[in-house]
Amino acid sequence: MAIEIGQFTGSWEELVELLDVAFSAPWSEEQYTAERLVWERERSIVASEDGQLVGHTGTFSHLMTVPGGQLPVAGVTMVGVRATHRRRGILRDLMRRQLTDVHEAGREPLAALTASEPVIYPRFGYGLAAVYQEIAVPKASRGLRPVAGIDDVRIRYVDAREYLHRCADLRNKLAAERPGHFVHDERWREYAISNTVTIDTDNASKLRCVVAERDGELTGFAYYRTKRADKGYVDVQRVHAVDIASHAALWRYLLEPDLLSETHCEMLALDDPLLDLLLDPRAPNPVTRDGLWIRPVDVRRALAGRTYAQDIDVVLEVVDEFLPWNAGRWHLSGGPDGASCESVSRDADLTLDVRDLGAVYLGRPSLARLGRAGLVTEHRAGALAATSEAFSTSRLPFLDTGF
Ligand SMILES: CC(C)(COP(=O)(O)OP(=O)(O)OC[C@H]1O[C@@H](n2cnc3c(N)ncnc32)[C@H](O)[C@@H]1OP(=O)(O)O)[C@@H](O)C(=O)NCCC(=O)NCCS
């Protein structure tokens, strides 16, 4: 039977059945509810054979922070192919259809995803644009350097649901300053407090919320669970604060768990101030993980859609074997206030693969570093260093919400 690729018209239950098989594990009740809440049925693309669903890819409509602003981004999700149908090119066909649809709709110049297995997506033009650290701080090593004003911050336990909107508004404000974060609308606010995809909920408390306040004003919040085990720990889901005193006060609280011996955080930015404040730099024992993968779907609009750290005037030759409309030479000019990008036929200053353009798009890793790895070819002396500087950002890209 031929495999057909098309828009999904079936039920949520049919899709869950496929994903259960593809991911080799059933979803928990909480996960089922949370994923259902954010699922965008009209953006689901499926592969079917003789009426049976054999593959799926979905898209979330995100608004993501990029250097200098926020752009619509297609968040690729729930990718799976039935185990009986693997390695026949179904994922490839789904990816091509999805990226073509996104391109034709003309709204989202970028696609983004988090990967179950990082080797899968570079072949489709995705580059690793943001990493995060997983840390575990023993209670005995919780000491922090002094932080001015920390004792003026009050930490208060509140009901996560009651404070949902206040916390989410604060987070959205901060998310606008951090490349890689996307805006939490109503559905994603709910998702952030109910999703348990990456959480081991056995023997764990419900989600707890503490807020930081100064003079009665909300200045930060943290979501966490506590886990009783042989070596019990606090499992920190997220910490957001408007200033360093509130950030440190929240962490001071989270690092002092009664009856538990450690504090874990699965997703911490590599430049989180906590790492600079801990007296014992070895204490967090960090493990770096791949976070956000970025794919330029429309190179011209993607490059023109961000700002640059310094003036830039460069011709980039982009190699894109998967989406031919991106391949070619692009003249990018602009700076801190904005940029423009046009297709040109003149000689290129730099040549790079589209996946590497995706990798550097949010500001890290540097183009210079990829150049040292032999992944960028420089045709004009000095072009690599100057372009690399222009692409850099002061905040490292980081995604605080897996999807
Ligand atoms: C990953 C998955 C979607 C791949 O589907 P598929 O239809 O077998 O993939 P395709 O046949 O289209 O493969 C396309 C290419 O990717 C490669 N590939 C696919 N899955 C891979 C994997 N897990 N590891 C390494 N390479 C992989 C194939 O070898 C092929 O390579 P080629 O371009 O050199 O020929 C499928 O195996 C699956 O559902 N896995 C479990 C769920 C999962 O991991 N989903 C991804 C969520 S982020």
The ligand as a Gaussian input file, in Angstrom:
#p B3LYP/6-31G(d) Opt

LIG

0 1
 C       12.516000       9.038000      14.856000
 C       11.428000       8.507000      13.919000
 C       10.292000       9.531000      13.872000
 C       12.054000       8.292000      12.515000
 O       11.047000       7.954000      11.589000
 P       11.390000       7.157000      10.245000
 O       10.180000       7.217000       9.370000
 O       11.943000       5.839000      10.570000
 O       12.561000       8.045000       9.624000
 P       13.000000       8.061000       8.077000
 O       12.933000       6.692000       7.529000
 O       12.262000       9.119000       7.329000
 O       14.516000       8.500000       8.242000
 C       15.049000       9.654000       7.712000
 C       16.513000       9.664000       8.034000
 O       16.700000       9.822000       9.450000
 C       17.473000       8.727000       9.973000
 N       16.916000       8.415000      11.297000
 C       15.639000       8.275000      11.591000
 N       15.495000       8.000000      12.896000
 C       16.735000       7.971000      13.434000
 C       17.223000       7.750000      14.733000
 N       16.425000       7.485000      15.731000
 N       18.562000       7.790000      14.902000
 C       19.391000       8.051000      13.862000
 N       18.955000       8.286000      12.613000
 C       17.641000       8.238000      12.386000
 C       17.290000       7.624000       8.988000
 O       18.349000       6.705000       9.045000
 C       17.249000       8.370000       7.670000
 O       18.582000       8.710000       7.330000
 P       19.048000       9.085000       5.837000
 O       18.511000      10.450000       5.554000
 O       20.533000       9.075000       5.938000
 O       18.473000       8.033000       4.962000
 C       10.875000       7.152000      14.405000
 O       11.925000       6.239000      14.492000
 C       10.194000       7.249000      15.760000
 O        8.993000       7.443000      15.818000
 N       10.965000       7.091000      16.877000
 C       10.432000       7.122000      18.212000
 C        9.818000       8.446000      18.571000
 C       10.791000       9.580000      18.415000
 O       11.949000       9.492000      18.772000
 N       10.293000      10.677000      17.856000
 C       11.078000      11.874000      17.670000
 C       10.602000      12.831000      18.687000
 S       11.610000      14.278000      18.772000

